[in-house]
Amino acid sequence: MEYIRVTQENIESEHICCASSNNKDIQVFSKKEWLRNRFDDGLVFLKSVERGKCFIEYIPAVNAWVPLNADGYMYIDCLWVSGSFKGHGYSNDLLEECVRDSKEKGMFGLCVLSSAKKRGFLSDPKHLSHKGFKVADEADNGIQLWYLPFEENAPVPQFKECARHPWVEGDDFVVLYTHQCPFNAKYVPIVEEYAKGKGIPFRSVLISTKEEAQNAPTPVTTYAVFRDGRYVTNEVLNEKKLDTLVEN
């Protein structure tokens, strides 16, 4: 498999894997804009030459849109291999390249979000454990910070205090999100309009800066759902999923 690094120079022409290829599509536009503004912060987006969901996205943790104390680490935003790409070692290729690049840049190691049991939109803990990752920290909602140190005496990364006890103000549904995930630009307005029509108290809050993300009240800033102040899920909602949450 050949891989392409998406940069400022080629992002307009490259398919970004997890959304439609049409640059006028809101999902593609929002994601590419988010990437463009992160490249100067050291973000790397490496993808397969072939079209499909096979890529890794990582960034120095000091610039990650996550509330971490992980200076000197590289943070993996997303490692996604799906469909016909599974079972061919591509995930290993991408992770090994991230390790090589991070060591070359003098990092202490890698870190990534996961949980004790597999959750959607988070890295698989079984795969992480197999690759040598360990749990570094855990928030009240079960979201864990895993890390792969390159040396035994490497410092252990941690969540910031603001993320340890996920909670927001309000007696309604609240979604905190960024444009890191392309699905958000499409589905947040759809669900917001659906909730309005159903009379369901619902509000969305776009995290639009690194500083806001790094001080967020949740480890997962890409998409986090709260109800009556309490964290519910990081699964991107559609109309059916919202109805299920209301009924429960």
Secondary structure, 3 states (H helix, E strand, C coil): CCEEEECCCCCCCCCCCCCCCCCCCHHHHHHHHHHHCCHHHCCEEEEECCCCCEEEEEEEHHHCCCCEECCCEEEEEEEEECHHHCCCCHHHHHHHHHHHHHHHCCCCEEEEEEECCCCCCCCCHHHHHHCCCEEEEECCCCEEEEEEECCCCCCCCEECHHHHCCECCCCCEEEEECCCCHHHHHHHHHHHHHHHHHCCCEEEEECCCHHHHHCCCCCCCCEEEEECCEEEECCCCCHHHHHHHHHC
